[in-house]
């Protein structure tokens, strides 16, 4: 039996119309990620990495080529279905955390489970192990404004993990953090990777990319492995 692939992209292209101009952002991307890998996509601003992340995360559609996510042909999937796939398969970790400021830590963490129809008690129970592992047990009744940047990012990671996704997709996860908090978050990614999680991390920072087991580069819409 071969290695199980979570991501398989072949000749993925994406362009946008800018007035009468056509801007080719992704120019035939071939990209694969196996289950359990920790991969960094490294590229400067304007390289196409955000567009690629949006396609990987099923937040945008490709113009041509093929994209299979955990066995589902995303290129043949209607947009209505993409939301369901996105919620089931992908745990998102963003640079600016995307936490709801009026919710407590626990409310933020269990939100994806409640959206799937789980009752609050079950959702909280399912998340307790993750919460403890991330050192958030004493912060559950706090609001995001009462937390440090590093703690907020850990809440975002806990929220992503609780849905038990096939893929953790992290967009510049240390971008809003000071150096020490950033290293703390990257150590956490290393731990999650050792536990068997599949992680794809988007970054412009070579030092951050160095924490992954594999780095691919994207420059001007083309990928170099």
JOJO-V263033 format. One record per pair of residues at least 12 apart in sequence whose ideal C-beta (glycine too) atoms are under 8 Angstrom apart, sorted by the first residue. I is the first residue (numbers start at 1). J is the second residue. D is the distance in Angstrom with one decimal. If there is no record, write none. Layout:
i->I j->J d->D
i->I j->J d->D
//
This chain:
i->3 j->34 d->4.6
i->3 j->35 d->7.0
i->4 j->34 d->6.6
i->4 j->35 d->4.3
i->5 j->32 d->5.9
i->5 j->33 d->7.0
i->5 j->34 d->5.7
i->5 j->35 d->7.2
i->5 j->68 d->7.3
i->6 j->33 d->5.2
i->6 j->34 d->6.8
i->6 j->35 d->5.4
i->6 j->37 d->7.9
i->6 j->69 d->7.0
i->6 j->70 d->5.4
i->6 j->166 d->5.6
i->6 j->167 d->5.5
i->6 j->198 d->5.1
i->7 j->31 d->6.5
i->7 j->32 d->6.1
i->7 j->33 d->4.0
i->7 j->56 d->6.5
i->7 j->67 d->7.7
i->7 j->68 d->7.5
i->7 j->69 d->6.2
i->7 j->167 d->7.2
i->7 j->200 d->7.3
i->8 j->32 d->5.3
i->8 j->66 d->7.6
i->8 j->67 d->7.3
i->8 j->68 d->4.4
i->9 j->29 d->5.6
i->9 j->30 d->6.3
i->9 j->31 d->4.3
i->9 j->32 d->7.0
i->9 j->65 d->6.8
i->9 j->66 d->7.1
i->9 j->67 d->5.0
i->9 j->68 d->7.9
i->10 j->30 d->5.8
i->10 j->65 d->5.7
i->10 j->66 d->4.8
i->10 j->67 d->7.9
i->11 j->28 d->4.8
i->11 j->29 d->7.4
i->11 j->30 d->6.6
i->11 j->64 d->7.1
i->11 j->65 d->4.0
i->11 j->66 d->7.3
i->12 j->26 d->5.7
i->12 j->28 d->7.2
i->12 j->29 d->4.3
i->12 j->30 d->7.8
i->12 j->31 d->7.5
i->12 j->52 d->7.9
i->12 j->55 d->6.6
i->12 j->62 d->5.0
i->12 j->64 d->7.6
i->12 j->65 d->3.9
i->12 j->66 d->7.5
i->12 j->67 d->6.0
i->13 j->26 d->5.6
i->13 j->27 d->6.4
i->13 j->28 d->5.9
i->13 j->29 d->7.7
i->13 j->62 d->6.7
i->13 j->63 d->5.0
i->13 j->64 d->4.8
i->13 j->65 d->5.6
i->14 j->26 d->4.2
i->14 j->48 d->7.9
i->14 j->51 d->5.6
i->14 j->55 d->6.6
i->14 j->60 d->7.3
i->14 j->62 d->5.6
i->14 j->63 d->5.3
i->15 j->63 d->6.0
i->24 j->221 d->6.2
i->25 j->48 d->4.9
i->25 j->51 d->4.7
i->25 j->221 d->5.5
i->26 j->48 d->5.2
i->26 j->51 d->5.9
i->26 j->52 d->6.2
i->26 j->55 d->7.5
i->26 j->62 d->7.6
i->26 j->221 d->5.1
i->27 j->48 d->8.0
i->27 j->220 d->7.7
i->27 j->221 d->4.2
i->27 j->222 d->5.3
i->28 j->65 d->7.2
i->28 j->222 d->7.3
i->29 j->52 d->6.5
i->29 j->65 d->7.3
i->29 j->218 d->7.8
i->29 j->221 d->7.8
i->29 j->222 d->7.6
i->29 j->223 d->5.2
i->30 j->223 d->6.8
i->31 j->52 d->7.7
i->31 j->216 d->6.8
i->31 j->223 d->6.0
i->33 j->167 d->7.7
i->33 j->198 d->6.5
i->33 j->200 d->6.1
i->34 j->198 d->7.8
i->35 j->166 d->7.9
i->35 j->198 d->5.6
i->36 j->193 d->7.7
i->36 j->196 d->5.4
i->36 j->197 d->7.5
i->36 j->198 d->5.8
i->37 j->198 d->5.9
i->37 j->199 d->7.6
i->37 j->213 d->6.5
i->37 j->214 d->6.4
i->38 j->189 d->6.8
i->38 j->190 d->7.6
i->38 j->193 d->4.1
i->38 j->198 d->7.7
i->38 j->199 d->4.6
i->38 j->201 d->7.5
i->38 j->211 d->7.9
i->38 j->212 d->4.8
i->38 j->213 d->4.8
i->38 j->214 d->7.3
i->39 j->199 d->7.1
i->39 j->200 d->5.2
i->39 j->201 d->7.3
i->39 j->212 d->5.8
i->39 j->213 d->7.4
i->39 j->214 d->4.9
i->39 j->215 d->7.4
i->39 j->216 d->6.6
i->40 j->200 d->7.9
i->40 j->201 d->4.9
i->40 j->202 d->7.8
i->40 j->203 d->5.9
i->40 j->208 d->7.2
i->40 j->209 d->3.8
i->40 j->210 d->8.0
i->40 j->211 d->7.5
i->40 j->212 d->3.7
i->40 j->214 d->7.2
i->40 j->215 d->4.6
i->40 j->216 d->7.4
i->41 j->53 d->7.4
i->41 j->200 d->6.6
i->41 j->201 d->7.2
i->41 j->202 d->5.1
i->41 j->203 d->7.4
i->41 j->215 d->7.9
i->41 j->216 d->5.7
i->41 j->217 d->7.9
i->41 j->218 d->5.9
i->42 j->203 d->5.9
i->42 j->204 d->7.2
i->42 j->205 d->7.9
i->42 j->206 d->6.5
i->42 j->209 d->4.3
i->42 j->215 d->5.4
i->42 j->216 d->7.1
i->42 j->217 d->5.1
i->42 j->218 d->7.3
i->43 j->204 d->6.5
i->43 j->217 d->6.2
i->43 j->218 d->3.9
i->43 j->219 d->6.3
i->44 j->204 d->5.8
i->44 j->219 d->7.3
i->45 j->204 d->6.4
i->47 j->218 d->4.8
i->47 j->219 d->5.5
i->47 j->220 d->6.4
i->47 j->221 d->7.2
i->48 j->218 d->5.5
i->48 j->220 d->7.3
i->48 j->221 d->4.2
i->49 j->202 d->5.3
i->49 j->204 d->7.7
i->49 j->218 d->5.1
i->50 j->171 d->7.7
i->50 j->202 d->7.3
i->52 j->202 d->7.8
i->52 j->218 d->6.4
i->53 j->169 d->6.8
i->53 j->171 d->5.8
i->53 j->202 d->4.9
i->55 j->67 d->6.6
i->56 j->69 d->7.7
i->56 j->167 d->7.9
i->56 j->169 d->6.2
i->56 j->200 d->6.5
i->57 j->86 d->6.5
i->57 j->90 d->5.6
i->57 j->92 d->6.5
i->57 j->169 d->5.3
i->58 j->74 d->6.2
i->58 j->82 d->4.5
i->58 j->83 d->7.8
i->58 j->85 d->5.6
i->58 j->86 d->4.3
i->58 j->89 d->7.8
i->58 j->90 d->6.9
i->59 j->86 d->7.1
i->61 j->79 d->6.9
i->61 j->82 d->7.8
i->62 j->74 d->7.9
i->62 j->75 d->6.0
i->69 j->85 d->6.8
i->69 j->89 d->5.9
i->69 j->166 d->7.6
i->69 j->167 d->7.5
i->70 j->89 d->5.6
i->70 j->166 d->4.5
i->70 j->167 d->7.4
i->72 j->85 d->6.0
i->72 j->89 d->7.7
i->87 j->112 d->6.6
i->87 j->115 d->7.1
i->87 j->116 d->6.9
i->87 j->163 d->7.3
i->88 j->163 d->7.6
i->88 j->165 d->7.4
i->89 j->165 d->5.8
i->89 j->166 d->4.7
i->89 j->167 d->6.1
i->90 j->165 d->5.3
i->90 j->166 d->7.3
i->90 j->167 d->5.2
i->90 j->168 d->7.9
i->90 j->169 d->5.4
i->91 j->159 d->7.7
i->91 j->160 d->3.0
i->91 j->161 d->6.1
i->91 j->163 d->5.8
i->91 j->165 d->3.8
i->91 j->167 d->7.1
i->91 j->168 d->4.8
i->91 j->169 d->7.0
i->92 j->160 d->6.0
i->92 j->169 d->5.5
i->92 j->170 d->8.0
i->92 j->171 d->7.5
i->93 j->153 d->7.3
i->93 j->156 d->5.3
i->93 j->157 d->5.7
i->93 j->160 d->5.3
i->93 j->168 d->6.4
i->93 j->169 d->7.1
i->93 j->170 d->4.1
i->93 j->171 d->7.1
i->93 j->173 d->5.2
i->94 j->156 d->6.8
i->94 j->171 d->5.3
i->94 j->172 d->8.0
i->94 j->173 d->7.8
i->95 j->171 d->5.8
i->95 j->172 d->4.1
i->95 j->173 d->6.7
i->95 j->175 d->4.0
i->95 j->176 d->5.4
i->96 j->176 d->5.8
i->97 j->144 d->7.1
i->97 j->152 d->4.6
i->97 j->153 d->6.1
i->97 j->155 d->7.1
i->97 j->156 d->4.7
i->97 j->176 d->7.6
i->98 j->156 d->6.7
i->99 j->144 d->4.4
i->99 j->152 d->6.1
i->99 j->155 d->6.1
i->99 j->156 d->6.5
i->99 j->159 d->7.9
i->100 j->144 d->7.7
i->101 j->143 d->6.5
i->101 j->144 d->5.4
i->101 j->145 d->6.2
i->102 j->143 d->7.1
i->103 j->143 d->7.3
i->103 j->144 d->7.8
i->104 j->140 d->6.5
i->104 j->141 d->5.3
i->104 j->142 d->6.5
i->104 j->143 d->6.2
i->105 j->136 d->6.0
i->105 j->139 d->5.1
i->105 j->140 d->5.0
i->105 j->141 d->7.2
i->105 j->142 d->5.4
i->105 j->143 d->7.8
i->105 j->144 d->7.6
i->105 j->147 d->7.4
i->105 j->155 d->5.3
i->106 j->124 d->6.4
i->106 j->127 d->7.4
i->106 j->131 d->7.6
i->106 j->140 d->4.3
i->106 j->141 d->7.3
i->108 j->144 d->7.1
i->108 j->155 d->5.7
i->108 j->159 d->5.9
i->109 j->127 d->5.3
i->109 j->130 d->7.6
i->109 j->131 d->6.7
i->109 j->136 d->7.9
i->109 j->155 d->6.3
i->109 j->158 d->4.8
i->109 j->159 d->4.8
i->109 j->162 d->5.9
i->110 j->123 d->4.0
i->110 j->124 d->6.0
i->110 j->127 d->5.6
i->110 j->162 d->6.8
i->111 j->159 d->6.7
i->112 j->159 d->6.4
i->112 j->162 d->6.8
i->112 j->163 d->4.8
i->113 j->126 d->6.6
i->113 j->127 d->7.3
i->113 j->162 d->6.1
i->113 j->163 d->6.7
i->116 j->163 d->7.8
i->123 j->162 d->7.7
i->126 j->162 d->6.4
i->127 j->158 d->6.8
i->127 j->162 d->4.5
i->130 j->158 d->5.1
i->130 j->161 d->4.9
i->130 j->162 d->5.5
i->131 j->158 d->5.9
i->134 j->154 d->4.7
i->134 j->157 d->6.4
i->134 j->158 d->5.1
i->134 j->188 d->7.2
i->135 j->154 d->7.0
i->136 j->151 d->7.3
i->136 j->154 d->6.0
i->136 j->155 d->6.5
i->136 j->158 d->6.2
i->139 j->151 d->6.5
i->139 j->155 d->7.8
i->148 j->181 d->6.8
i->149 j->176 d->5.9
i->149 j->177 d->4.8
i->149 j->178 d->7.1
i->149 j->181 d->5.4
i->150 j->177 d->6.0
i->150 j->180 d->7.7
i->150 j->181 d->3.3
i->150 j->182 d->8.0
i->150 j->184 d->5.3
i->150 j->185 d->6.4
i->153 j->173 d->6.5
i->153 j->174 d->7.9
i->153 j->176 d->7.9
i->153 j->177 d->6.5
i->153 j->181 d->7.3
i->153 j->185 d->5.2
i->154 j->185 d->7.4
i->154 j->188 d->7.1
i->157 j->185 d->7.6
i->157 j->188 d->6.5
i->157 j->192 d->7.7
i->161 j->192 d->7.4
i->161 j->197 d->7.7
i->166 j->198 d->6.5
i->167 j->198 d->5.1
i->167 j->199 d->7.7
i->167 j->200 d->6.4
i->168 j->192 d->6.9
i->168 j->197 d->5.6
i->168 j->198 d->6.8
i->168 j->199 d->4.6
i->168 j->200 d->7.3
i->169 j->200 d->5.4
i->169 j->202 d->7.8
i->170 j->189 d->7.2
i->170 j->199 d->6.5
i->170 j->200 d->7.2
i->170 j->201 d->4.4
i->170 j->202 d->6.9
i->171 j->202 d->4.9
i->172 j->202 d->6.3
i->172 j->203 d->5.8
i->172 j->204 d->7.2
i->173 j->185 d->5.8
i->173 j->186 d->8.0
i->173 j->189 d->7.5
i->173 j->201 d->6.5
i->173 j->203 d->7.9
i->174 j->186 d->6.5
i->174 j->203 d->7.8
i->174 j->205 d->7.5
i->174 j->208 d->5.7
i->182 j->208 d->7.4
i->186 j->208 d->6.7
i->186 j->211 d->4.5
i->189 j->201 d->7.0
i->189 j->211 d->6.5
i->190 j->211 d->6.4
i->193 j->213 d->7.2
i->199 j->212 d->7.5
//
